[in-house]
């Protein structure tokens, strides 16, 4: 009986919620995900999306930002405040750095700009879906582990643990932490971080890196006597295991 239950569970479709008010775009997404084996539910506005997202369990939620009733950013914040595990992908025609930052700060895991190719959407959904529903134990069981002091990050399933406590990071937060961990005990300049994480030339007028380092400190160092993340004024940032 146990083997039968395990077999049934292993073949269960992953559930996706799509909140999109443009019928053509919604049909395009739903049909493609259906054909690729996902169980897709949808809503045309933010209020219905909120009811579904908070009452049911989904592996990935795809939110358009500009939707009736409750916009995607507001809905993203509400979902994230009550569910730290579900993966959220934002869709929008707004593609500036500030727009992306606003989305990540709302709690999104990824951000896709319209118009997009379905294969790109599918690739991103697959990545997010693989990261859903994994427990803290899977970090220590996987071979793709990098450890610094009592911090462990899994570069395969994107999970992070410190002192046996799992830490939830957004996609950009994880990318920044991974860069710092891979370069532990080495100072990274803002220029290098901006180029490798955001793919942009560093603009001295923006504080995006400071903002994300503060996000990381609150999640990685807050409450721990040993601080791993450090700022070297005028030089950059370093993650130290000493």
One Martini backbone bead per residue (centre of mass of N, CA, C, O) as a GRO file, in nm:
protein
  242
    1UNK     BB    1   0.057   0.063  -0.021
    2UNK     BB    2   0.297   0.260   0.006
    3UNK     BB    3   0.389   0.231  -0.291
    4UNK     BB    4   0.128   0.334  -0.420
    5UNK     BB    5   0.124   0.615  -0.293
    6UNK     BB    6   0.400   0.703  -0.402
    7UNK     BB    7   0.325   0.677  -0.702
    8UNK     BB    8   0.092   0.878  -0.702
    9UNK     BB    9   0.257   1.124  -0.598
   10UNK     BB   10   0.477   1.124  -0.833
   11UNK     BB   11   0.228   1.184  -1.058
   12UNK     BB   12   0.150   1.446  -0.961
   13UNK     BB   13   0.047   1.739  -1.041
   14UNK     BB   14   0.140   2.053  -1.080
   15UNK     BB   15   0.033   2.361  -0.944
   16UNK     BB   16  -0.122   2.640  -1.118
   17UNK     BB   17  -0.154   2.995  -1.090
   18UNK     BB   18  -0.339   3.229  -1.298
   19UNK     BB   19  -0.319   3.593  -1.311
   20UNK     BB   20  -0.527   3.715  -1.581
   21UNK     BB   21  -0.708   3.958  -1.796
   22UNK     BB   22  -0.607   3.840  -2.068
   23UNK     BB   23  -0.742   3.601  -2.257
   24UNK     BB   24  -0.514   3.535  -2.461
   25UNK     BB   25  -0.285   3.503  -2.255
   26UNK     BB   26  -0.417   3.293  -2.077
   27UNK     BB   27  -0.456   3.075  -2.296
   28UNK     BB   28  -0.158   3.053  -2.373
   29UNK     BB   29  -0.061   2.957  -2.095
   30UNK     BB   30  -0.255   2.726  -2.028
   31UNK     BB   31  -0.206   2.545  -2.273
   32UNK     BB   32   0.099   2.508  -2.235
   33UNK     BB   33   0.087   2.386  -1.945
   34UNK     BB   34  -0.100   2.153  -2.002
   35UNK     BB   35   0.092   2.020  -2.222
   36UNK     BB   36   0.323   2.004  -1.969
   37UNK     BB   37   0.158   1.876  -1.702
   38UNK     BB   38  -0.017   2.089  -1.571
   39UNK     BB   39  -0.222   2.226  -1.314
   40UNK     BB   40  -0.462   2.470  -1.412
   41UNK     BB   41  -0.546   2.782  -1.273
   42UNK     BB   42  -0.774   3.075  -1.274
   43UNK     BB   43  -0.774   3.445  -1.295
   44UNK     BB   44  -0.901   3.784  -1.377
   45UNK     BB   45  -0.846   3.883  -1.074
   46UNK     BB   46  -0.726   3.972  -0.762
   47UNK     BB   47  -0.955   3.867  -0.575
   48UNK     BB   48  -0.974   3.580  -0.684
   49UNK     BB   49  -0.675   3.519  -0.656
   50UNK     BB   50  -0.670   3.545  -0.349
   51UNK     BB   51  -0.870   3.319  -0.276
   52UNK     BB   52  -0.709   3.093  -0.408
   53UNK     BB   53  -0.422   3.136  -0.282
   54UNK     BB   54  -0.541   3.110   0.031
   55UNK     BB   55  -0.713   2.818  -0.014
   56UNK     BB   56  -0.479   2.695  -0.181
   57UNK     BB   57  -0.242   2.472  -0.335
   58UNK     BB   58   0.071   2.581  -0.480
   59UNK     BB   59   0.367   2.588  -0.663
   60UNK     BB   60   0.273   2.821  -0.871
   61UNK     BB   61   0.249   3.182  -0.923
   62UNK     BB   62   0.097   3.381  -1.178
   63UNK     BB   63   0.144   3.741  -1.213
   64UNK     BB   64  -0.009   4.008  -1.304
   65UNK     BB   65   0.013   4.339  -1.236
   66UNK     BB   66  -0.217   4.441  -1.439
   67UNK     BB   67  -0.512   4.423  -1.252
   68UNK     BB   68  -0.806   4.394  -1.129
   69UNK     BB   69  -0.869   4.536  -0.802
   70UNK     BB   70  -0.580   4.371  -0.750
   71UNK     BB   71  -0.274   4.403  -0.780
   72UNK     BB   72   0.007   4.213  -0.815
   73UNK     BB   73   0.175   4.340  -0.584
   74UNK     BB   74  -0.035   4.323  -0.361
   75UNK     BB   75  -0.084   4.019  -0.388
   76UNK     BB   76   0.204   3.929  -0.335
   77UNK     BB   77   0.221   4.036  -0.043
   78UNK     BB   78  -0.012   3.871   0.072
   79UNK     BB   79   0.092   3.591   0.005
   80UNK     BB   80   0.375   3.617   0.145
   81UNK     BB   81   0.261   3.672   0.438
   82UNK     BB   82   0.123   3.357   0.431
   83UNK     BB   83   0.352   3.243   0.210
   84UNK     BB   84   0.693   3.133   0.186
   85UNK     BB   85   0.691   2.892  -0.042
   86UNK     BB   86   0.562   2.995  -0.273
   87UNK     BB   87   0.594   3.058  -0.612
   88UNK     BB   88   0.660   3.378  -0.779
   89UNK     BB   89   0.546   3.513  -1.096
   90UNK     BB   90   0.597   3.800  -1.279
   91UNK     BB   91   0.396   4.000  -1.502
   92UNK     BB   92   0.521   4.254  -1.742
   93UNK     BB   93   0.575   4.565  -1.926
   94UNK     BB   94   0.766   4.645  -1.695
   95UNK     BB   95   1.146   4.683  -1.725
   96UNK     BB   96   1.273   4.827  -1.510
   97UNK     BB   97   1.466   4.826  -1.236
   98UNK     BB   98   1.251   4.941  -1.042
   99UNK     BB   99   1.032   4.738  -1.115
  100UNK     BB  100   1.186   4.485  -1.027
  101UNK     BB  101   1.238   4.565  -0.735
  102UNK     BB  102   0.943   4.587  -0.654
  103UNK     BB  103   0.882   4.289  -0.705
  104UNK     BB  104   1.094   4.163  -0.510
  105UNK     BB  105   0.994   4.323  -0.254
  106UNK     BB  106   0.706   4.176  -0.265
  107UNK     BB  107   0.815   3.847  -0.314
  108UNK     BB  108   0.935   3.762  -0.567
  109UNK     BB  109   1.118   3.517  -0.765
  110UNK     BB  110   1.019   3.636  -1.047
  111UNK     BB  111   1.063   3.804  -1.383
  112UNK     BB  112   0.847   3.882  -1.668
  113UNK     BB  113   0.851   4.022  -1.986
  114UNK     BB  114   0.653   4.180  -2.196
  115UNK     BB  115   0.691   3.998  -2.434
  116UNK     BB  116   0.688   3.632  -2.451
  117UNK     BB  117   0.814   3.323  -2.457
  118UNK     BB  118   0.700   3.024  -2.364
  119UNK     BB  119   0.974   2.879  -2.311
  120UNK     BB  120   1.061   3.079  -2.094
  121UNK     BB  121   0.832   3.035  -1.901
  122UNK     BB  122   0.871   2.731  -1.865
  123UNK     BB  123   1.158   2.741  -1.750
  124UNK     BB  124   1.082   2.909  -1.497
  125UNK     BB  125   0.868   2.720  -1.382
  126UNK     BB  126   1.049   2.471  -1.349
  127UNK     BB  127   1.243   2.596  -1.148
  128UNK     BB  128   1.034   2.669  -0.932
  129UNK     BB  129   0.901   2.386  -0.897
  130UNK     BB  130   1.164   2.243  -0.790
  131UNK     BB  131   1.161   2.438  -0.519
  132UNK     BB  132   0.907   2.298  -0.428
  133UNK     BB  133   0.856   2.113  -0.130
  134UNK     BB  134   1.123   2.136   0.013
  135UNK     BB  135   1.318   2.047   0.261
  136UNK     BB  136   1.577   2.097   0.473
  137UNK     BB  137   1.706   1.813   0.426
  138UNK     BB  138   1.779   1.845   0.115
  139UNK     BB  139   2.033   2.012   0.150
  140UNK     BB  140   2.210   1.781   0.299
  141UNK     BB  141   2.162   1.558   0.056
  142UNK     BB  142   2.300   1.727  -0.143
  143UNK     BB  143   2.586   1.786  -0.351
  144UNK     BB  144   2.516   2.109  -0.391
  145UNK     BB  145   2.728   2.224  -0.155
  146UNK     BB  146   2.774   2.523   0.043
  147UNK     BB  147   3.000   2.610   0.312
  148UNK     BB  148   2.964   2.858   0.587
  149UNK     BB  149   2.994   2.756   0.857
  150UNK     BB  150   2.639   2.747   0.939
  151UNK     BB  151   2.617   2.773   0.626
  152UNK     BB  152   2.388   2.648   0.365
  153UNK     BB  153   2.402   2.598   0.008
  154UNK     BB  154   2.192   2.507  -0.272
  155UNK     BB  155   2.253   2.518  -0.618
  156UNK     BB  156   2.011   2.336  -0.716
  157UNK     BB  157   1.744   2.414  -0.511
  158UNK     BB  158   1.783   2.694  -0.354
  159UNK     BB  159   1.874   2.635  -0.061
  160UNK     BB  160   1.873   2.760   0.288
  161UNK     BB  161   2.096   2.720   0.580
  162UNK     BB  162   2.095   2.813   0.936
  163UNK     BB  163   2.126   2.641   1.202
  164UNK     BB  164   1.882   2.445   1.094
  165UNK     BB  165   1.754   2.694   0.934
  166UNK     BB  166   1.533   2.794   0.709
  167UNK     BB  167   1.576   3.017   0.423
  168UNK     BB  168   1.398   3.264   0.251
  169UNK     BB  169   1.453   3.350  -0.092
  170UNK     BB  170   1.498   3.525  -0.347
  171UNK     BB  171   1.644   3.516  -0.644
  172UNK     BB  172   1.837   3.762  -0.593
  173UNK     BB  173   1.931   3.689  -0.312
  174UNK     BB  174   2.059   3.422  -0.392
  175UNK     BB  175   2.257   3.527  -0.604
  176UNK     BB  176   2.414   3.705  -0.405
  177UNK     BB  177   2.493   3.488  -0.202
  178UNK     BB  178   2.639   3.302  -0.397
  179UNK     BB  179   2.858   3.502  -0.479
  180UNK     BB  180   2.974   3.537  -0.192
  181UNK     BB  181   3.036   3.238  -0.130
  182UNK     BB  182   3.224   3.186  -0.382
  183UNK     BB  183   3.386   3.461  -0.245
  184UNK     BB  184   3.506   3.401   0.011
  185UNK     BB  185   3.715   3.638   0.159
  186UNK     BB  186   3.618   3.840  -0.073
  187UNK     BB  187   3.612   4.139  -0.224
  188UNK     BB  188   3.320   4.305  -0.354
  189UNK     BB  189   3.226   4.512  -0.576
  190UNK     BB  190   2.971   4.693  -0.704
  191UNK     BB  191   3.042   4.647  -0.997
  192UNK     BB  192   3.055   4.335  -0.991
  193UNK     BB  193   2.772   4.285  -0.882
  194UNK     BB  194   2.607   4.432  -1.099
  195UNK     BB  195   2.706   4.261  -1.341
  196UNK     BB  196   2.636   3.963  -1.225
  197UNK     BB  197   2.328   4.015  -1.123
  198UNK     BB  198   2.207   4.261  -1.329
  199UNK     BB  199   2.358   4.335  -1.599
  200UNK     BB  200   2.499   4.616  -1.515
  201UNK     BB  201   2.595   4.925  -1.495
  202UNK     BB  202   2.713   5.111  -1.255
  203UNK     BB  203   2.510   5.327  -1.053
  204UNK     BB  204   2.572   5.576  -0.822
  205UNK     BB  205   2.250   5.656  -0.791
  206UNK     BB  206   2.210   5.369  -0.679
  207UNK     BB  207   2.081   5.134  -0.402
  208UNK     BB  208   2.041   4.829  -0.471
  209UNK     BB  209   2.271   4.688  -0.315
  210UNK     BB  210   2.205   4.787  -0.032
  211UNK     BB  211   1.922   4.672  -0.022
  212UNK     BB  212   2.007   4.366  -0.059
  213UNK     BB  213   2.201   4.351   0.180
  214UNK     BB  214   1.981   4.407   0.390
  215UNK     BB  215   1.809   4.167   0.331
  216UNK     BB  216   2.026   3.954   0.397
  217UNK     BB  217   2.093   4.032   0.688
  218UNK     BB  218   1.810   3.976   0.804
  219UNK     BB  219   1.826   3.661   0.717
  220UNK     BB  220   2.133   3.570   0.796
  221UNK     BB  221   2.222   3.753   1.074
  222UNK     BB  222   1.977   3.781   1.231
  223UNK     BB  223   2.028   3.645   1.562
  224UNK     BB  224   2.341   3.627   1.523
  225UNK     BB  225   2.653   3.653   1.660
  226UNK     BB  226   2.764   3.569   1.384
  227UNK     BB  227   2.886   3.753   1.120
  228UNK     BB  228   2.909   3.725   0.759
  229UNK     BB  229   2.832   4.014   0.672
  230UNK     BB  230   3.032   4.276   0.508
  231UNK     BB  231   3.148   4.616   0.516
  232UNK     BB  232   3.368   4.806   0.298
  233UNK     BB  233   3.444   5.108   0.289
  234UNK     BB  234   3.499   5.184  -0.052
  235UNK     BB  235   3.494   4.861  -0.162
  236UNK     BB  236   3.255   4.663  -0.026
  237UNK     BB  237   3.192   4.309  -0.005
  238UNK     BB  238   3.183   4.039   0.254
  239UNK     BB  239   3.224   3.688   0.317
  240UNK     BB  240   3.283   3.546   0.639
  241UNK     BB  241   3.425   3.253   0.833
  242UNK     BB  242   3.549   3.407   1.108
   0.00000   0.00000   0.00000
